[in-house]
Amino acid sequence: AQNSPFVFEAILPKNENSRLGIDVLPVAIGEYGGLSVLKVSANGIVARWNAEQTSALRICPGDALMSINDVRGTDIKRMMDALSVPQELRLLVLRRPNGTLVP
């Protein structure tokens, strides 16, 4: 089990026909904001990413998206918009011990 916060980058290919396959909710992460991953669907580009990664680099419920294509968590609306564009997604993912998001 991880005892300290862990950050990794996920690069997901996405086009107009692909579905991300995650449910997210805005959260506070210290003085920053982000999107907490609530659920990962079996179908979607996140599930495909997870299938190709070691367990440490899989995007899981409880993880937080800190930035999406360099859009930081201080602008939740722009982050949500960035998730929906049909282009490659670069996600900066934060995993906190025990899935806690607010310090």
TORKOL-893257 format. One record per residue (C-alpha): residue in three letters; chain; residue number from 1; x, y, z. Coordinates in steps of 0.1 Angstrom, whole numbers, padded with zeros to 4 digits. Example, Ala and Ser with C-alpha at 12.3 -4.5 7.8 and 13.67 -1.06 7.14 Angstrom:
BEGIN
r;c;k;u;v;w
ALA;A;1;0123;-0045;0078
SER;A;2;0137;-0011;0071
//
This chain:
BEGIN
r;c;k;u;v;w
ALA;A;1;0000;0000;0000
GLN;A;2;0012;0035;-0008
ASN;A;3;0017;0058;0022
SER;A;4;0026;0089;0003
PRO;A;5;0009;0108;-0025
PHE;A;6;0019;0095;-0059
VAL;A;7;0016;0114;-0092
PHE;A;8;0017;0099;-0127
GLU;A;9;0009;0110;-0162
ALA;A;10;-0015;0090;-0184
ILE;A;11;-0016;0097;-0222
LEU;A;12;-0048;0085;-0238
PRO;A;13;-0055;0085;-0275
LYS;A;14;-0090;0099;-0281
ASN;A;15;-0111;0107;-0312
GLU;A;16;-0147;0118;-0318
ASN;A;17;-0158;0081;-0316
SER;A;18;-0141;0072;-0284
ARG;A;19;-0156;0072;-0250
LEU;A;20;-0135;0081;-0219
GLY;A;21;-0154;0058;-0197
ILE;A;22;-0150;0075;-0163
ASP;A;23;-0173;0093;-0139
VAL;A;24;-0157;0123;-0122
LEU;A;25;-0167;0148;-0095
PRO;A;26;-0150;0182;-0087
VAL;A;27;-0130;0181;-0055
ALA;A;28;-0107;0202;-0034
ILE;A;29;-0071;0190;-0032
GLY;A;30;-0054;0212;-0007
GLU;A;31;-0055;0247;-0022
TYR;A;32;-0061;0233;-0056
GLY;A;33;-0091;0217;-0073
GLY;A;34;-0094;0187;-0095
LEU;A;35;-0117;0159;-0106
SER;A;36;-0121;0129;-0084
VAL;A;37;-0126;0096;-0103
LEU;A;38;-0157;0080;-0090
LYS;A;39;-0160;0051;-0114
VAL;A;40;-0142;0035;-0143
SER;A;41;-0164;0018;-0169
ALA;A;42;-0154;-0015;-0184
ASN;A;43;-0156;0000;-0219
GLY;A;44;-0137;0032;-0227
ILE;A;45;-0102;0045;-0233
VAL;A;46;-0094;0046;-0196
ALA;A;47;-0102;0009;-0192
ARG;A;48;-0080;0003;-0223
TRP;A;49;-0052;0023;-0207
ASN;A;50;-0056;0004;-0174
ALA;A;51;-0054;-0030;-0192
GLU;A;52;-0019;-0021;-0206
GLN;A;53;-0004;-0007;-0174
THR;A;54;0010;-0020;-0142
SER;A;55;-0013;-0016;-0111
ALA;A;56;0006;0015;-0100
LEU;A;57;-0003;0033;-0132
ARG;A;58;-0039;0023;-0136
ILE;A;59;-0065;0051;-0131
CYS;A;60;-0088;0040;-0103
PRO;A;61;-0118;0053;-0083
GLY;A;62;-0104;0076;-0056
ASP;A;63;-0077;0090;-0079
ALA;A;64;-0078;0127;-0088
LEU;A;65;-0072;0143;-0121
MET;A;66;-0050;0174;-0114
SER;A;67;-0046;0186;-0149
ILE;A;68;-0059;0177;-0184
ASN;A;69;-0038;0188;-0214
ASP;A;70;-0022;0214;-0191
VAL;A;71;-0056;0228;-0179
ARG;A;72;-0051;0228;-0141
GLY;A;73;-0077;0220;-0115
THR;A;74;-0082;0257;-0107
ASP;A;75;-0107;0259;-0136
ILE;A;76;-0130;0229;-0133
LYS;A;77;-0152;0240;-0162
ARG;A;78;-0122;0241;-0186
MET;A;79;-0111;0207;-0172
MET;A;80;-0144;0192;-0180
ASP;A;81;-0144;0208;-0215
ALA;A;82;-0109;0194;-0221
LEU;A;83;-0121;0158;-0213
SER;A;84;-0147;0161;-0241
VAL;A;85;-0124;0172;-0270
PRO;A;86;-0115;0146;-0297
GLN;A;87;-0077;0147;-0292
GLU;A;88;-0050;0129;-0273
LEU;A;89;-0055;0135;-0235
ARG;A;90;-0026;0140;-0211
LEU;A;91;-0039;0135;-0176
LEU;A;92;-0019;0143;-0145
VAL;A;93;-0032;0118;-0119
LEU;A;94;-0028;0121;-0081
ARG;A;95;-0032;0091;-0059
ARG;A;96;-0034;0098;-0022
PRO;A;97;-0030;0073;0006
ASN;A;98;-0063;0056;0014
GLY;A;99;-0079;0076;-0014
THR;A;100;-0083;0107;0008
LEU;A;101;-0085;0139;-0013
VAL;A;102;-0088;0167;0012
PRO;A;103;-0058;0170;0036
//
